[in-house]
Amino acid sequence: MSSDSDRVGLYLQDKHSIRENMEIAQYAEEQNFDEIWQAESRLARDAVTPMAAYAAVTDEIKIGSGVINNWTRNTALIAQTMSTLEELAGPDRIMCGVGAWWDPLAEKVGIDRSGALRAMRECVEVTQDLLDMENVTYDGEFVDMRDVELDIVHGDSGPRTVPVYVGGTGFKMLELTGHFADGALMNYLVSPEYNEKALDALETGAERGGRSLDDIDRPQLVVCSMDHDEDKALDNARELITQYLGQQPHIMQASGVSQDLIDEVGDAIGGWPADEEDIQKGMEYIPDDVVRKLSASGTPEQCREKVRQYTESGCQCPVLYPLGDDVKLMIDEFADGYR
């Protein structure tokens, strides 16, 4: 695997089948990638099932949930799930990424996200304690437990080696992350300039918790649409950017894109969920400069340069979401370093 200063990861969502992703995970490990983070975006694919599949066909690469939400899974179940994944993968390979979900998806399935900061704090604290194999009694506003522990009778009953990351975009959530979590899985479809404010928030929270920014691991999702044909690469990224501009305002508020453009795209695709025809309509509003601003898209050289901008602004491990048609090309271009 790479040195800490040269880490690189892979972000897998639902663009490819799980079987294809398993092969991609194996190839990434062969090319010395350090991490794989599996999305649980929208209601397309859960994160846990693919994580187990990747763990079963790889030996060393780390595997994280990027991210599961803290509303629909009981905190004890989150810890139990991560413990089970560690049993499958081996120690020091599983990473637990948790996020606060997003509206309108959460609201449409009956989740009231009021108190999201408090709910995340309680989830992180209790998950960490359970993974440390502590007996937990916790009287919180959102987490209520009495005399609970991971009930390991057969096998290793020692502390689990699973760090807890928060996938947050808003600066208040990032402050909380700096205070309590082991790491921050920083979001994608934001500009490198956003990172500077995000790091300030993480550092503020870390200092409040008696820590420093260096104590917070900072991988970051980065959309990477790579092709030797620059126009084709930009078009491949435009579809995803259109979806997020129109459907996930919590990311777009941090993206630096004008509110007028966000509104235009949102009106065009009609919010979440959107069908392919609506997304195609919305794509017409997205200029090339917005695609370049929010992603690493273009030729291999252009992609590597944009990723360097993210790492120079605080990202410790770019976690690349491959949108190009040739995933192996992207992996190969980043396999031998990108700095």
Order of alpha helices (4+ residues) and beta strands (2+ residues): beta-alpha-beta-alpha-beta-beta-alpha-beta-alpha-alpha-beta-beta-beta-alpha-beta-alpha-beta-alpha-alpha-alpha-alpha-alpha-beta-alpha-beta-alpha
